[in-house]
Each structure stands twice: as structure tokens, then as C-alpha cells.
Amino acid sequence: MARAREFEPEAAVAAAMRLFRSKGYHDSSIRDLSDCTGVGPYGLYGVFGSKHGLFLAALDHYRKTVTAEVLQALEAPGPAREVIAEALARVLELMETPDGRVGCLMCNTASELAPQDPEAAAKVKAHLDLLTDAFQRLLLREAKDAKAGKKAARKEAEEAAQFLAATVYGIGLLVRAGQDDAQIGRYIKTALNAVG
């Protein structure tokens, strides 16, 4: 008879996500992961297959939890510039965790792991695309001439959305680099000015 699972995988993924976000992939040992999740290595391997499998699950969890808060902020009513400003401020707030200012797990993954890990790179790209689409929907919502036939307006919104998604990653990297809120606030203000 198969032994019943003794832990909740989603809770283990949430704990692992916090550790990966704080220490990075390479500096998070399986012992660290076992300690933070309260699950033995065999239990983690039995469900996730490997440390890498757990990491990929943590990236998905990050998208479903932390990123979802940013996406929700981008759906708020109001002028696009104000909504974007609030959403970018929320991005900065989300970088502060009980473990300190840890940045963005996707941003950290983009620099630490994505260059040599196609699966992680695909998740980073999907995350960037998700942010870009959300910014673009917001910008098109406000554009007066964004009807189906107005390709120029759509192209402008697409380019601005790509820039804003990259700005989110820039905020994450600046936090990880130890920049203070005042410096990051100036970066956000410059980004807002760049998109009008």
C-alpha cells in the first residue's frame, strides 16, 4: 500500500519560493529547502522530482501570487498614468518581505539561471509577456484611437508596454543591488515620464 503524502505540496512550494527568492537557486541547498519546508529530501524529490523541479514550481507559484497582485493593480480604474504609477509602487512594495528586500524572483532568475536553463528562461519570458500584455491592455483602454484599424496606436502601446515590463525587472534588480527607495523612486518617475 502506498504511503500517504505527509505534507501539503503548495505550502512547501510557497516556503521554497521564499527561500529561492532570498538566496537564489544555486545558494539554496536541498538541506536548506528541507529545513524551510519542513519536508525531508525524499519527500521533496518524491513530489517535485528534483531541486530544479521544485524551483520551476516556485516560479509558477510566484506568478500566481506575487505577480497576480501587480496584474490586479494594472486593472484598476482611472487614468493609465496613475494606474501605472500605483502598480509600479506596488512592485516596489512587494520587494519587501519578512526576509528583507529580496527583489523579484523572476528578475533574479533572469540573471542567475535563465542564460543556461531553457526551462527557467521560458518561465521568465512567459512572465515578461504576461506583464507586457497587462500594460498594453491598460494603455489601449485609454487610447482614444486604438480601434482595430489604428495600427500606429497599437504599435505605440505595444512598445510602451514592453518598456514598462522591463521597468518592473529594473526595479527588481535595483532592489537586489541594494538601491534605496528614493533612488528607485526617481527611476520609476523617469519611466513614467518616458511613456507620457
Secondary structure, DSSP 8 states (H G I E B T S, - for coil): ------S-HHHHHHHHHHHHHHH-STT--HHHHHHHHT--HHHHHHHHSSHHHHHHHHHHHHIIIIIHHHHHHTT-SS-HHHHHHHHHHHHHHHTEETTEE---HHHHHHHHTGGG-HHHHHHHHHHHHHHHHHHHHHHHHH-TT-STT-HHHHHHHHHHHHHHHHHHHHHHHHHHTT--HHHHHHHHHHHHHHT-
